[in-house]
């Protein structure tokens, strides 16, 4: 007795392979892009946000309706990775400002103790 697998309509071998691995691909692409943004100032945060908007529009208007399954999967990976990279950029922005605010608070507390030293 053979175990049969149901195949999705309009799926291809490449499309099924990409679908099985698309989350991993999207996460790793986002990680690499976040590292590039963090270390190289040639790639700005605004570039990542603009690219994410383009990727999202491509996926909404072309990727979801593509006849080829591999094109649908590639456009999904592209859109998901760019949106994850935007989340990384936003998180880096929040952490950066949180660190600056903490440094200012620590400096103010330090100044308070220095000026209130009664010796």
MODELLER restraints for C-alpha pairs under 7 A, 6 or more apart:
rsr = mdl.restraints
at = mdl.atoms
rsr.add(forms.Gaussian(group=physical.xy_distance, feature=features.Distance(at['CA:10:A'], at['CA:69:A']), mean=6.57, stdev=0.5))
rsr.add(forms.Gaussian(group=physical.xy_distance, feature=features.Distance(at['CA:11:A'], at['CA:69:A']), mean=5.27, stdev=0.5))
rsr.add(forms.Gaussian(group=physical.xy_distance, feature=features.Distance(at['CA:12:A'], at['CA:69:A']), mean=6.09, stdev=0.5))
rsr.add(forms.Gaussian(group=physical.xy_distance, feature=features.Distance(at['CA:14:A'], at['CA:70:A']), mean=5.98, stdev=0.5))
rsr.add(forms.Gaussian(group=physical.xy_distance, feature=features.Distance(at['CA:15:A'], at['CA:69:A']), mean=4.97, stdev=0.5))
rsr.add(forms.Gaussian(group=physical.xy_distance, feature=features.Distance(at['CA:15:A'], at['CA:70:A']), mean=4.07, stdev=0.5))
rsr.add(forms.Gaussian(group=physical.xy_distance, feature=features.Distance(at['CA:15:A'], at['CA:73:A']), mean=6.26, stdev=0.5))
rsr.add(forms.Gaussian(group=physical.xy_distance, feature=features.Distance(at['CA:18:A'], at['CA:73:A']), mean=6.20, stdev=0.5))
rsr.add(forms.Gaussian(group=physical.xy_distance, feature=features.Distance(at['CA:19:A'], at['CA:73:A']), mean=6.07, stdev=0.5))
rsr.add(forms.Gaussian(group=physical.xy_distance, feature=features.Distance(at['CA:22:A'], at['CA:77:A']), mean=5.75, stdev=0.5))
rsr.add(forms.Gaussian(group=physical.xy_distance, feature=features.Distance(at['CA:25:A'], at['CA:77:A']), mean=6.78, stdev=0.5))
rsr.add(forms.Gaussian(group=physical.xy_distance, feature=features.Distance(at['CA:26:A'], at['CA:77:A']), mean=5.17, stdev=0.5))
rsr.add(forms.Gaussian(group=physical.xy_distance, feature=features.Distance(at['CA:26:A'], at['CA:80:A']), mean=5.87, stdev=0.5))
rsr.add(forms.Gaussian(group=physical.xy_distance, feature=features.Distance(at['CA:26:A'], at['CA:81:A']), mean=4.26, stdev=0.5))
rsr.add(forms.Gaussian(group=physical.xy_distance, feature=features.Distance(at['CA:27:A'], at['CA:81:A']), mean=6.11, stdev=0.5))
rsr.add(forms.Gaussian(group=physical.xy_distance, feature=features.Distance(at['CA:29:A'], at['CA:81:A']), mean=5.83, stdev=0.5))
rsr.add(forms.Gaussian(group=physical.xy_distance, feature=features.Distance(at['CA:30:A'], at['CA:81:A']), mean=4.91, stdev=0.5))
rsr.add(forms.Gaussian(group=physical.xy_distance, feature=features.Distance(at['CA:30:A'], at['CA:82:A']), mean=6.42, stdev=0.5))
rsr.add(forms.Gaussian(group=physical.xy_distance, feature=features.Distance(at['CA:30:A'], at['CA:84:A']), mean=5.74, stdev=0.5))
rsr.add(forms.Gaussian(group=physical.xy_distance, feature=features.Distance(at['CA:30:A'], at['CA:85:A']), mean=4.73, stdev=0.5))
rsr.add(forms.Gaussian(group=physical.xy_distance, feature=features.Distance(at['CA:33:A'], at['CA:85:A']), mean=6.44, stdev=0.5))
rsr.add(forms.Gaussian(group=physical.xy_distance, feature=features.Distance(at['CA:34:A'], at['CA:85:A']), mean=5.82, stdev=0.5))
rsr.add(forms.Gaussian(group=physical.xy_distance, feature=features.Distance(at['CA:34:A'], at['CA:88:A']), mean=6.19, stdev=0.5))
rsr.add(forms.Gaussian(group=physical.xy_distance, feature=features.Distance(at['CA:34:A'], at['CA:89:A']), mean=6.88, stdev=0.5))
rsr.add(forms.Gaussian(group=physical.xy_distance, feature=features.Distance(at['CA:37:A'], at['CA:43:A']), mean=5.44, stdev=0.5))
rsr.add(forms.Gaussian(group=physical.xy_distance, feature=features.Distance(at['CA:37:A'], at['CA:44:A']), mean=6.26, stdev=0.5))
rsr.add(forms.Gaussian(group=physical.xy_distance, feature=features.Distance(at['CA:37:A'], at['CA:45:A']), mean=6.81, stdev=0.5))
rsr.add(forms.Gaussian(group=physical.xy_distance, feature=features.Distance(at['CA:45:A'], at['CA:89:A']), mean=6.36, stdev=0.5))
rsr.add(forms.Gaussian(group=physical.xy_distance, feature=features.Distance(at['CA:48:A'], at['CA:86:A']), mean=6.35, stdev=0.5))
rsr.add(forms.Gaussian(group=physical.xy_distance, feature=features.Distance(at['CA:49:A'], at['CA:86:A']), mean=5.84, stdev=0.5))
rsr.add(forms.Gaussian(group=physical.xy_distance, feature=features.Distance(at['CA:51:A'], at['CA:82:A']), mean=6.83, stdev=0.5))
rsr.add(forms.Gaussian(group=physical.xy_distance, feature=features.Distance(at['CA:52:A'], at['CA:79:A']), mean=6.60, stdev=0.5))
rsr.add(forms.Gaussian(group=physical.xy_distance, feature=features.Distance(at['CA:52:A'], at['CA:82:A']), mean=4.67, stdev=0.5))
rsr.add(forms.Gaussian(group=physical.xy_distance, feature=features.Distance(at['CA:52:A'], at['CA:83:A']), mean=5.54, stdev=0.5))
rsr.add(forms.Gaussian(group=physical.xy_distance, feature=features.Distance(at['CA:52:A'], at['CA:86:A']), mean=6.96, stdev=0.5))
rsr.add(forms.Gaussian(group=physical.xy_distance, feature=features.Distance(at['CA:55:A'], at['CA:78:A']), mean=6.18, stdev=0.5))
rsr.add(forms.Gaussian(group=physical.xy_distance, feature=features.Distance(at['CA:55:A'], at['CA:79:A']), mean=4.65, stdev=0.5))
rsr.add(forms.Gaussian(group=physical.xy_distance, feature=features.Distance(at['CA:55:A'], at['CA:82:A']), mean=6.83, stdev=0.5))
rsr.add(forms.Gaussian(group=physical.xy_distance, feature=features.Distance(at['CA:56:A'], at['CA:79:A']), mean=5.18, stdev=0.5))
rsr.add(forms.Gaussian(group=physical.xy_distance, feature=features.Distance(at['CA:59:A'], at['CA:75:A']), mean=5.47, stdev=0.5))
rsr.add(forms.Gaussian(group=physical.xy_distance, feature=features.Distance(at['CA:59:A'], at['CA:76:A']), mean=6.30, stdev=0.5))
rsr.add(forms.Gaussian(group=physical.xy_distance, feature=features.Distance(at['CA:59:A'], at['CA:79:A']), mean=6.35, stdev=0.5))
rsr.add(forms.Gaussian(group=physical.xy_distance, feature=features.Distance(at['CA:63:A'], at['CA:71:A']), mean=6.48, stdev=0.5))
rsr.add(forms.Gaussian(group=physical.xy_distance, feature=features.Distance(at['CA:63:A'], at['CA:72:A']), mean=4.76, stdev=0.5))
rsr.add(forms.Gaussian(group=physical.xy_distance, feature=features.Distance(at['CA:63:A'], at['CA:75:A']), mean=5.22, stdev=0.5))
rsr.add(forms.Gaussian(group=physical.xy_distance, feature=features.Distance(at['CA:63:A'], at['CA:76:A']), mean=7.00, stdev=0.5))
rsr.add(forms.Gaussian(group=physical.xy_distance, feature=features.Distance(at['CA:64:A'], at['CA:72:A']), mean=5.74, stdev=0.5))
rsr.add(forms.Gaussian(group=physical.xy_distance, feature=features.Distance(at['CA:66:A'], at['CA:72:A']), mean=5.79, stdev=0.5))
